[in-house]
Amino acid sequence: MGSGSGDSPARRDSGPAPGGRSAPGDGPARRGRRTQAERDAITIEIGYALFSGMFAAALVYGAVAGPALLFALPHRVEQALVLGGSVLAATVFALRATHLLWRFLRRPSDDGGL
């Protein structure tokens, strides 16, 4: 039996490249463990997304429910403004945080950030 006589090309090409390295195009997020820098980057991005979402939600809530808190309005109008402000604020928070995290995860891996 000569060298490589029973090896098919598919069998030889499966698995990581020699030296335990991933094939080109397999980023750490897709294969293997993340580096400390990548873990730090996602932690910071999560914190930013949460803070930014809360800030945007507070602005929306203040704009919608603010008049109910500042002026003497009929009870039903106050309730509607506070409820509407709460619903809109929760929606804005969820959309803002989700958008930022999706944008972070879909960025090119060679953008120079890490």
DSSP file (Angstrom, degrees, kcal/mol; ACC not computed):
  #  RESIDUE AA STRUCTURE BP1 BP2  ACC     N-H-->O    O-->H-N    N-H-->O    O-->H-N    TCO  KAPPA ALPHA  PHI   PSI    X-CA   Y-CA   Z-CA
    1    1 A M              0   0    0      0, 0.0     3,-0.1     0, 0.0     2,-0.0   0.000 360.0 360.0 360.0 119.4    0.0    0.0    0.0
    2    2 A G    >   -     0   0    0      1,-0.2     3,-1.7     2,-0.0     4,-0.3  -0.227 360.0 -72.2 -81.0 172.3    1.6    3.2   -1.2
    3    3 A S  T 3  S+     0   0    0      1,-0.3    -1,-0.2     2,-0.1     0, 0.0  -0.487 118.1   2.8 -69.1 129.3    1.3    6.6    0.5
    4    4 A G  T 3  S+     0   0    0     -2,-0.3     3,-0.5    -3,-0.1    -1,-0.3   0.630  87.7 133.9  75.2  13.7   -2.2    8.1    0.1
    5    5 A S  S <  S+     0   0    0     -3,-1.7    -2,-0.1     1,-0.2    -1,-0.1   0.807  77.7  33.4 -70.7 -27.2   -3.5    5.0   -1.7
    6    6 A G  S    S+     0   0    0     -4,-0.3     2,-0.5     2,-0.1    -1,-0.2   0.419  93.8 106.0-106.5   2.4   -6.7    4.8    0.3
    7    7 A D        -     0   0    0     -3,-0.5     3,-0.0     4,-0.0     0, 0.0  -0.700  55.0-153.9 -88.1 126.1   -7.3    8.5    1.0
    8    8 A S     >  -     0   0    0     -2,-0.5     4,-2.2     1,-0.1     5,-0.2  -0.641  27.5-115.2 -89.4 156.4  -10.1   10.2   -0.9
    9    9 A P  H  > S+     0   0    0      0, 0.0     4,-2.0     0, 0.0     5,-0.1   0.870 116.4  54.4 -58.7 -36.3   -9.8   14.0   -1.6
   10   10 A A  H  > S+     0   0    0      1,-0.2     4,-0.8     2,-0.2    -3,-0.0   0.895 109.2  47.4 -65.9 -38.2  -12.9   14.5    0.6
   11   11 A R  H  4 S+     0   0    0      1,-0.2     3,-0.5     2,-0.2    -1,-0.2   0.899 112.4  48.4 -71.4 -38.9  -11.4   12.7    3.5
   12   12 A R  H  < S+     0   0    0     -4,-2.2    -1,-0.2     1,-0.2    -2,-0.2   0.856 113.0  48.5 -67.3 -34.3   -8.1   14.5    3.2
   13   13 A D  H  < S+     0   0    0     -4,-2.0    -1,-0.2    -5,-0.2    -2,-0.2   0.565  90.0  99.9 -85.8  -8.8   -9.8   17.9    3.0
   14   14 A S  S  < S+     0   0    0     -4,-0.8    -3,-0.0    -3,-0.5    -4,-0.0  -0.479  72.5  22.5 -79.8 150.8  -12.2   17.4    6.0
   15   15 A G  S    S-     0   0    0     -2,-0.1     8,-0.0     5,-0.0    -3,-0.0  -0.226 105.0 -31.3  89.6 178.6  -11.3   18.9    9.3
   16   16 A P  S    S-     0   0    0      0, 0.0     6,-0.2     0, 0.0     4,-0.1  -0.231  71.7 -95.2 -69.6 160.5   -9.0   21.8   10.2
   17   17 A A  B >>  -A   21   0A   0      4,-2.2     3,-1.3     1,-0.2     4,-0.5  -0.206  61.8 -67.0 -67.0 164.1   -6.0   22.7    8.2
   18   18 A P  G >4 S+     0   0    0      0, 0.0     3,-0.6     0, 0.0    -1,-0.2  -0.208 124.9  34.7 -54.3 143.7   -2.6   21.4    9.3
   19   19 A G  G 34 S-     0   0    0      1,-0.2     3,-0.1    -3,-0.1    -2,-0.1   0.519 128.2 -80.7  86.7   5.6   -1.4   22.8   12.6
   20   20 A G  G <4 S+     0   0    0     -3,-1.3    -1,-0.2     1,-0.3     2,-0.2   0.599  88.2 144.0  78.0  10.9   -5.0   22.9   13.9
   21   21 A R  B <<  -A   17   0A   0     -3,-0.6    -4,-2.2    -4,-0.5    -1,-0.3  -0.542  51.7-113.5 -84.9 150.4   -5.8   26.2   12.1
   22   22 A S        -     0   0    0     -6,-0.2     3,-0.1    -2,-0.2    -1,-0.1  -0.421  38.1 -97.3 -75.7 156.5   -9.2   26.9   10.7
   23   23 A A    >   -     0   0    0      1,-0.1     3,-2.0    -2,-0.1    -1,-0.1  -0.339  54.9 -79.4 -68.4 155.7   -9.7   27.1    7.0
   24   24 A P  T 3  S+     0   0    0      0, 0.0    -1,-0.1     0, 0.0     3,-0.1  -0.296 120.1  30.0 -56.1 138.9   -9.7   30.6    5.4
   25   25 A G  T 3  S+     0   0    0      1,-0.2     2,-1.2    -3,-0.1    -2,-0.1   0.226  87.3 113.6  93.9 -14.3  -13.0   32.3    5.9
   26   26 A D    <   -     0   0    0     -3,-2.0    -1,-0.2     4,-0.1    -4,-0.1  -0.762  53.7-164.1 -91.4  95.9  -13.8   30.5    9.1
   27   27 A G    >>  -     0   0    0     -2,-1.2     4,-1.9     1,-0.1     3,-1.4  -0.276  34.2-104.0 -73.8 164.9  -13.8   33.3   11.6
   28   28 A P  T 34 S+     0   0    0      0, 0.0    -1,-0.1     0, 0.0    -2,-0.0   0.788 120.3  62.3 -60.2 -27.3  -13.5   32.7   15.4
   29   29 A A  T 34 S+     0   0    0      1,-0.2     3,-0.1     5,-0.0     5,-0.1   0.769 112.3  36.2 -70.4 -23.1  -17.3   33.5   15.7
   30   30 A R  T <4 S+     0   0    0     -3,-1.4     2,-0.4     1,-0.3    -1,-0.2   0.719 127.1  26.3 -99.4 -25.5  -18.1   30.5   13.5
   31   31 A R  S  < S-     0   0    0     -4,-1.9    -1,-0.3     2,-0.1    -9,-0.1  -0.984 110.5  -9.4-144.6 126.6  -15.4   28.0   14.5
   32   32 A G  S    S-     0   0    0     -2,-0.4     2,-0.2    -3,-0.1    -5,-0.0  -0.309  96.3 -32.2  86.1-171.1  -13.6   27.6   17.8
   33   33 A R        -     0   0    0      1,-0.1     2,-0.2    -2,-0.1    -2,-0.1  -0.517  60.1-112.6 -87.8 153.3  -13.4   29.9   20.8
   34   34 A R        -     0   0    0     -2,-0.2    -1,-0.1    -5,-0.1     2,-0.1  -0.541  32.3-115.7 -80.3 149.9  -13.7   33.7   20.7
   35   35 A T     >  -     0   0    0     -2,-0.2     4,-2.2     1,-0.1     5,-0.2  -0.342  27.2-107.3 -77.4 166.3  -10.7   35.7   21.7
   36   36 A Q  H  > S+     0   0    0      1,-0.2     4,-2.7     2,-0.2     5,-0.2   0.884 121.4  55.0 -61.7 -38.5  -10.7   37.9   24.7
   37   37 A A  H  > S+     0   0    0      1,-0.2     4,-2.3     2,-0.2    -1,-0.2   0.892 108.1  48.6 -63.2 -39.0  -10.8   41.0   22.5
   38   38 A E  H  > S+     0   0    0      2,-0.2     4,-2.2     1,-0.2    -1,-0.2   0.899 111.8  48.8 -68.2 -39.8  -14.0   39.6   20.8
   39   39 A R  H  X S+     0   0    0     -4,-2.2     4,-2.0     2,-0.2    -2,-0.2   0.906 112.6  48.5 -65.1 -40.9  -15.6   38.9   24.1
   40   40 A D  H  X S+     0   0    0     -4,-2.7     4,-2.5     1,-0.2     5,-0.2   0.909 110.0  52.4 -63.8 -41.7  -14.8   42.4   25.3
   41   41 A A  H  X S+     0   0    0     -4,-2.3     4,-2.3     1,-0.2    -2,-0.2   0.911 110.8  45.7 -63.1 -43.4  -16.1   43.9   22.1
   42   42 A I  H  X S+     0   0    0     -4,-2.2     4,-2.4     2,-0.2    -1,-0.2   0.868 111.4  53.5 -70.3 -33.9  -19.5   42.1   22.4
   43   43 A T  H  X S+     0   0    0     -4,-2.0     4,-2.2     2,-0.2    -2,-0.2   0.934 111.9  44.6 -63.5 -45.0  -19.8   43.0   26.1
   44   44 A I  H  X S+     0   0    0     -4,-2.5     4,-2.6     1,-0.2    -2,-0.2   0.898 112.8  51.5 -64.9 -40.4  -19.2   46.7   25.3
   45   45 A E  H  X S+     0   0    0     -4,-2.3     4,-2.6     2,-0.2    -2,-0.2   0.886 109.4  50.0 -66.0 -38.1  -21.6   46.5   22.4
   46   46 A I  H  X S+     0   0    0     -4,-2.4     4,-2.5     2,-0.2    -1,-0.2   0.929 111.8  48.4 -64.3 -44.9  -24.3   44.9   24.6
   47   47 A G  H  X S+     0   0    0     -4,-2.2     4,-2.6     1,-0.2     5,-0.2   0.915 113.0  47.5 -60.7 -43.5  -23.8   47.6   27.2
   48   48 A Y  H  X S+     0   0    0     -4,-2.6     4,-3.0     2,-0.2     5,-0.3   0.915 111.2  51.1 -64.1 -42.7  -24.0   50.4   24.6
   49   49 A A  H  X S+     0   0    0     -4,-2.6     4,-2.2     2,-0.2    -2,-0.2   0.907 113.0  45.6 -62.6 -41.9  -27.2   48.8   23.0
   50   50 A L  H  X S+     0   0    0     -4,-2.5     4,-2.4     2,-0.2    -2,-0.2   0.937 116.1  44.8 -66.7 -46.5  -28.9   48.7   26.4
   51   51 A F  H  X S+     0   0    0     -4,-2.6     4,-2.5     2,-0.2    -2,-0.2   0.935 115.5  47.2 -63.4 -46.2  -27.9   52.2   27.4
   52   52 A S  H  X S+     0   0    0     -4,-3.0     4,-2.5    -5,-0.2     5,-0.2   0.895 112.3  50.2 -63.3 -40.7  -28.8   53.6   24.0
   53   53 A G  H  X S+     0   0    0     -4,-2.2     4,-2.4    -5,-0.3    -1,-0.2   0.901 111.3  48.3 -64.1 -41.5  -32.1   51.8   24.0
   54   54 A M  H  X S+     0   0    0     -4,-2.4     4,-2.5     2,-0.2    -2,-0.2   0.899 111.9  49.8 -65.9 -39.9  -33.0   53.1   27.5
   55   55 A F  H  X S+     0   0    0     -4,-2.5     4,-2.1     2,-0.2    -2,-0.2   0.939 112.9  45.5 -64.6 -46.6  -32.1   56.6   26.6
   56   56 A A  H  X S+     0   0    0     -4,-2.5     4,-2.3     1,-0.2    -2,-0.2   0.902 113.2  51.0 -63.3 -40.7  -34.2   56.5   23.4
   57   57 A A  H  X S+     0   0    0     -4,-2.4     4,-2.9     1,-0.2    -1,-0.2   0.898 108.6  51.6 -63.8 -40.1  -37.1   54.9   25.3
   58   58 A A  H  X S+     0   0    0     -4,-2.5     4,-2.6     2,-0.2    -1,-0.2   0.897 109.6  50.0 -64.1 -39.8  -36.9   57.6   28.0
   59   59 A L  H  X S+     0   0    0     -4,-2.1     4,-2.2     2,-0.2    -2,-0.2   0.927 113.2  45.7 -63.2 -44.1  -37.0   60.4   25.4
   60   60 A V  H  X S+     0   0    0     -4,-2.3     4,-2.3     2,-0.2     5,-0.3   0.927 113.6  49.0 -65.3 -44.6  -40.1   58.8   23.7
   61   61 A Y  H  X>S+     0   0    0     -4,-2.9     4,-3.0     1,-0.2     5,-0.6   0.932 112.3  48.9 -61.3 -44.8  -41.8   58.2   27.1
   62   62 A G  H  X5S+     0   0    0     -4,-2.6     4,-1.1     1,-0.2    -1,-0.2   0.884 112.0  48.8 -61.5 -38.7  -41.2   61.8   28.1
   63   63 A A  H  <5S+     0   0    0     -4,-2.2    -1,-0.2    -5,-0.2    -2,-0.2   0.878 122.3  32.4 -69.9 -37.1  -42.4   63.2   24.8
   64   64 A V  H  <5S+     0   0    0     -4,-2.3     4,-0.3    -5,-0.2    -2,-0.2   0.931 131.1  29.6 -87.0 -49.0  -45.7   61.1   24.9
   65   65 A A  H >X5S+     0   0    0     -4,-3.0     4,-1.3    -5,-0.3     3,-0.5   0.616  98.4  87.9 -89.0 -12.6  -46.5   60.9   28.6
   66   66 A G  H >X<S+     0   0    0     -4,-1.1     4,-1.9    -5,-0.6     3,-0.7   0.901  84.4  53.1 -54.8 -47.8  -44.9   64.2   29.6
   67   67 A P  H 3> S+     0   0    0      0, 0.0     4,-2.5     0, 0.0    -1,-0.2   0.862 106.3  54.5 -58.4 -34.1  -48.0   66.3   29.0
   68   68 A A  H <4 S+     0   0    0     -3,-0.5     5,-0.3    -4,-0.3    -2,-0.2   0.823 112.5  43.7 -68.2 -29.1  -50.0   64.0   31.2
   69   69 A L  H << S+     0   0    0     -4,-1.3    -1,-0.2    -3,-0.7    -3,-0.1   0.743 120.5  39.6 -86.3 -24.5  -47.5   64.5   34.0
   70   70 A L  H  < S+     0   0    0     -4,-1.9     2,-0.3    -5,-0.2    -2,-0.2   0.809 112.7  48.4 -94.7 -33.4  -47.2   68.2   33.6
   71   71 A F  S  < S-     0   0    0     -4,-2.5     2,-1.0    -5,-0.2    -1,-0.0  -0.748  83.7-109.7-113.7 156.0  -50.7   69.4   32.8
   72   72 A A        +     0   0    0     -2,-0.3    -3,-0.1    -3,-0.0    -4,-0.1  -0.736  53.1 163.7 -82.4 104.0  -54.1   68.8   34.4
   73   73 A L        -     0   0    0     -2,-1.0     5,-0.1    -5,-0.3    -5,-0.0  -0.777  47.0 -77.2-117.1 162.3  -55.8   66.7   31.8
   74   74 A P     >  -     0   0    0      0, 0.0     4,-2.4     0, 0.0     3,-0.3  -0.274  47.3-113.7 -57.0 148.5  -58.9   64.5   32.0
   75   75 A H  H  > S+     0   0    0      1,-0.2     4,-2.5     2,-0.2     5,-0.2   0.880 114.7  50.6 -55.2 -44.6  -58.2   61.2   33.7
   76   76 A R  H  > S+     0   0    0      1,-0.2     4,-2.4     2,-0.2    -1,-0.2   0.879 110.1  50.0 -63.7 -37.9  -58.8   59.1   30.6
   77   77 A V  H  > S+     0   0    0     -3,-0.3     4,-2.6     2,-0.2    -1,-0.2   0.911 110.4  50.1 -67.4 -42.5  -56.5   61.3   28.5
   78   78 A E  H  X S+     0   0    0     -4,-2.4     4,-2.5     2,-0.2     5,-0.2   0.931 111.9  48.2 -60.1 -45.4  -53.8   61.0   31.2
   79   79 A Q  H  X S+     0   0    0     -4,-2.5     4,-2.7    -5,-0.2     5,-0.3   0.917 112.1  49.0 -61.0 -43.8  -54.2   57.2   31.3
   80   80 A A  H  X S+     0   0    0     -4,-2.4     4,-2.9     1,-0.2     5,-0.2   0.908 112.5  47.5 -64.7 -41.9  -54.1   57.0   27.5
   81   81 A L  H  X S+     0   0    0     -4,-2.6     4,-2.6     2,-0.2    -2,-0.2   0.913 114.2  46.2 -66.3 -42.4  -50.9   59.1   27.3
   82   82 A V  H  X S+     0   0    0     -4,-2.5     4,-2.2     2,-0.2    -2,-0.2   0.925 116.6  44.8 -66.6 -44.0  -49.1   57.2   30.0
   83   83 A L  H  X S+     0   0    0     -4,-2.7     4,-2.6    -5,-0.2     5,-0.2   0.936 115.4  47.5 -65.1 -46.1  -50.1   53.8   28.5
   84   84 A G  H  X S+     0   0    0     -4,-2.9     4,-2.6    -5,-0.3     5,-0.2   0.905 112.2  50.1 -61.3 -41.8  -49.2   54.9   25.0
   85   85 A G  H  X S+     0   0    0     -4,-2.6     4,-2.5    -5,-0.2    -1,-0.2   0.893 111.0  49.4 -63.5 -40.0  -45.9   56.3   26.2
   86   86 A S  H  X S+     0   0    0     -4,-2.2     4,-2.4     2,-0.2    -2,-0.2   0.927 113.0  45.7 -64.8 -45.4  -45.1   53.1   27.9
   87   87 A V  H  X S+     0   0    0     -4,-2.6     4,-2.1     2,-0.2    -2,-0.2   0.931 115.9  45.6 -65.2 -45.3  -45.9   50.9   24.9
   88   88 A L  H  X S+     0   0    0     -4,-2.6     4,-2.9    -5,-0.2     5,-0.2   0.897 112.1  51.9 -65.0 -39.8  -44.0   53.2   22.5
   89   89 A A  H  X S+     0   0    0     -4,-2.5     4,-2.5    -5,-0.2    -2,-0.2   0.921 110.4  47.9 -63.6 -43.4  -41.0   53.4   24.9
   90   90 A A  H  X S+     0   0    0     -4,-2.4     4,-2.3     2,-0.2    -1,-0.2   0.894 113.5  48.5 -63.4 -39.2  -40.8   49.6   25.2
   91   91 A T  H  X S+     0   0    0     -4,-2.1     4,-2.6     2,-0.2     5,-0.2   0.925 111.7  48.4 -66.7 -44.5  -41.1   49.2   21.5
   92   92 A V  H  X S+     0   0    0     -4,-2.9     4,-2.8     2,-0.2     5,-0.3   0.915 111.4  51.1 -62.5 -42.8  -38.4   51.8   20.8
   93   93 A F  H  X S+     0   0    0     -4,-2.5     4,-2.5    -5,-0.2     5,-0.3   0.950 112.6  45.1 -58.5 -50.4  -36.1   50.2   23.4
   94   94 A A  H  X S+     0   0    0     -4,-2.3     4,-2.2     1,-0.2     5,-0.2   0.915 115.9  46.2 -62.6 -44.1  -36.5   46.7   21.8
   95   95 A L  H  X S+     0   0    0     -4,-2.6     4,-2.5     2,-0.2    -1,-0.2   0.914 114.4  47.1 -66.4 -42.5  -36.0   48.0   18.3
   96   96 A R  H  X S+     0   0    0     -4,-2.8     4,-2.3    -5,-0.2     5,-0.2   0.946 115.3  44.0 -65.7 -48.7  -33.0   50.1   19.1
   97   97 A A  H  X S+     0   0    0     -4,-2.5     4,-2.2    -5,-0.3     5,-0.2   0.920 116.2  47.6 -64.0 -43.4  -31.2   47.4   21.1
   98   98 A T  H  X S+     0   0    0     -4,-2.2     4,-2.7    -5,-0.3     5,-0.3   0.921 111.4  50.8 -63.5 -44.4  -31.9   44.8   18.5
   99   99 A H  H  X S+     0   0    0     -4,-2.5     4,-2.5    -5,-0.2    -2,-0.2   0.928 111.3  47.4 -60.5 -46.0  -30.8   47.0   15.6
  100  100 A L  H  X S+     0   0    0     -4,-2.3     4,-2.1     1,-0.2    -1,-0.2   0.909 113.9  46.5 -64.0 -42.0  -27.5   47.8   17.3
  101  101 A L  H  X S+     0   0    0     -4,-2.2     4,-2.4     2,-0.2    -1,-0.2   0.901 113.0  48.9 -70.4 -39.3  -26.7   44.2   18.1
  102  102 A W  H  X S+     0   0    0     -4,-2.7     4,-1.9     2,-0.2    -2,-0.2   0.927 111.4  50.6 -62.9 -42.9  -27.7   42.9   14.7
  103  103 A R  H  < S+     0   0    0     -4,-2.5     4,-0.4    -5,-0.3    -2,-0.2   0.898 111.2  48.7 -61.9 -39.5  -25.5   45.6   13.1
  104  104 A F  H >< S+     0   0    0     -4,-2.1     3,-0.9     1,-0.2    -1,-0.2   0.919 113.1  46.4 -65.7 -43.6  -22.6   44.6   15.3
  105  105 A L  H 3< S+     0   0    0     -4,-2.4    -1,-0.2     1,-0.2    -2,-0.2   0.758 113.1  49.5 -73.0 -23.6  -22.9   40.9   14.5
  106  106 A R  T 3< S+     0   0    0     -4,-1.9    -1,-0.2    -5,-0.2    -2,-0.2   0.414  83.5 116.1 -95.3   2.1  -23.3   41.5   10.8
  107  107 A R  S <  S-     0   0    0     -3,-0.9    -3,-0.0    -4,-0.4     2,-0.0  -0.323  80.2 -91.3 -68.1 153.9  -20.3   43.7   10.4
  108  108 A P    >   -     0   0    0      0, 0.0     3,-1.0     0, 0.0    -1,-0.1  -0.375  28.5-131.7 -63.1 144.4  -17.4   42.5    8.3
  109  109 A S  T 3  S+     0   0    0      1,-0.3     3,-0.3     2,-0.1     5,-0.2   0.682 104.1  55.3 -73.4 -15.7  -14.8   40.6   10.3
  110  110 A D  T 3   +     0   0    0      1,-0.2    -1,-0.3     2,-0.1    -3,-0.0  -0.106  67.3 118.9-106.9  35.8  -12.0   42.6    8.7
  111  111 A D  S <  S-     0   0    0     -3,-1.0    -1,-0.2     1,-0.1    -2,-0.1   0.450  84.6-114.2 -82.6   2.7  -13.3   46.0    9.6
  112  112 A G  S    S+     0   0    0     -3,-0.3    -2,-0.1     1,-0.0    -1,-0.1   0.450  88.3 112.8  84.7  -1.3  -10.2   46.8   11.6
  113  113 A G              0   0    0      1,-0.2    -3,-0.1    -4,-0.0    -4,-0.1   0.791 360.0 360.0 -76.4 -27.0  -12.1   46.9   14.9
  114  114 A L              0   0    0     -5,-0.2    -1,-0.2   -73,-0.0   -77,-0.1   0.379 360.0 360.0-123.8 360.0  -10.5   43.8   16.4
